[in-house]
């Protein structure tokens, strides 16, 4: 409420001020401004020096044989900067920058881990000359086993297993997988 009253008082003060300014012109031009303007501009132009009539004087000069000696001076400066730039102090200055140091340390760590990983020795122990079926089933991967050992194992097992054991193994497989014998006969 107090804020509205303050706004109202301020509006009354400003309205009086605006009424007093209503009769005055905000922008005024001095008397005879536009009549005197062309003469003023012309006098400023006449005070400028005449560049076309003035003598051509070049304030700059080039030493004698400057352009003939310039290629040799450039090649000497480049050669000196290349030879003087490669020293232990500049190399250390580069490697002491945080991002270069971090990148180099990361590279060294990756190389060390890679060398350690790829050069490790993998030892596979074979329990004996012959493998049993249980050992083959427990084996992590068949790639670790030698092909000739597997062939020998299969040859020995086919001789050891009697026909009754084979039939009971087949019957057990059919029972475990819930396969009906009629389904097999229809597919054959």
Secondary structure as the mmCIF struct_conf table of DSSP 4:
data_model
#
loop_
_struct_conf.conf_type_id
_struct_conf.id
_struct_conf.beg_label_comp_id
_struct_conf.beg_label_asym_id
_struct_conf.beg_label_seq_id
_struct_conf.end_label_comp_id
_struct_conf.end_label_asym_id
_struct_conf.end_label_seq_id
HELX_RH_AL_P HELX_RH_AL_P1 UNK A 2 UNK A 21
TURN_TY1_P TURN_TY1_P1 UNK A 22 UNK A 23
BEND BEND1 UNK A 24 UNK A 24
BEND BEND2 UNK A 26 UNK A 26
TURN_TY1_P TURN_TY1_P2 UNK A 31 UNK A 32
HELX_RH_AL_P HELX_RH_AL_P2 UNK A 33 UNK A 47
BEND BEND3 UNK A 48 UNK A 48
TURN_TY1_P TURN_TY1_P3 UNK A 51 UNK A 53
BEND BEND4 UNK A 54 UNK A 54
TURN_TY1_P TURN_TY1_P4 UNK A 64 UNK A 65
HELX_RH_AL_P HELX_RH_AL_P3 UNK A 66 UNK A 85
BEND BEND5 UNK A 87 UNK A 87
HELX_RH_AL_P HELX_RH_AL_P4 UNK A 88 UNK A 95
TURN_TY1_P TURN_TY1_P5 UNK A 96 UNK A 96
BEND BEND6 UNK A 97 UNK A 97
HELX_RH_AL_P HELX_RH_AL_P5 UNK A 98 UNK A 118
TURN_TY1_P TURN_TY1_P6 UNK A 119 UNK A 119
HELX_LH_PP_P HELX_LH_PP_P1 UNK A 120 UNK A 122
BEND BEND7 UNK A 129 UNK A 129
HELX_RH_AL_P HELX_RH_AL_P6 UNK A 133 UNK A 138
BEND BEND8 UNK A 140 UNK A 140
HELX_RH_3T_P HELX_RH_3T_P1 UNK A 142 UNK A 144
BEND BEND9 UNK A 145 UNK A 145
HELX_RH_AL_P HELX_RH_AL_P7 UNK A 147 UNK A 160
BEND BEND10 UNK A 161 UNK A 161
HELX_RH_AL_P HELX_RH_AL_P8 UNK A 163 UNK A 176
TURN_TY1_P TURN_TY1_P7 UNK A 177 UNK A 178
HELX_RH_AL_P HELX_RH_AL_P9 UNK A 181 UNK A 187
#
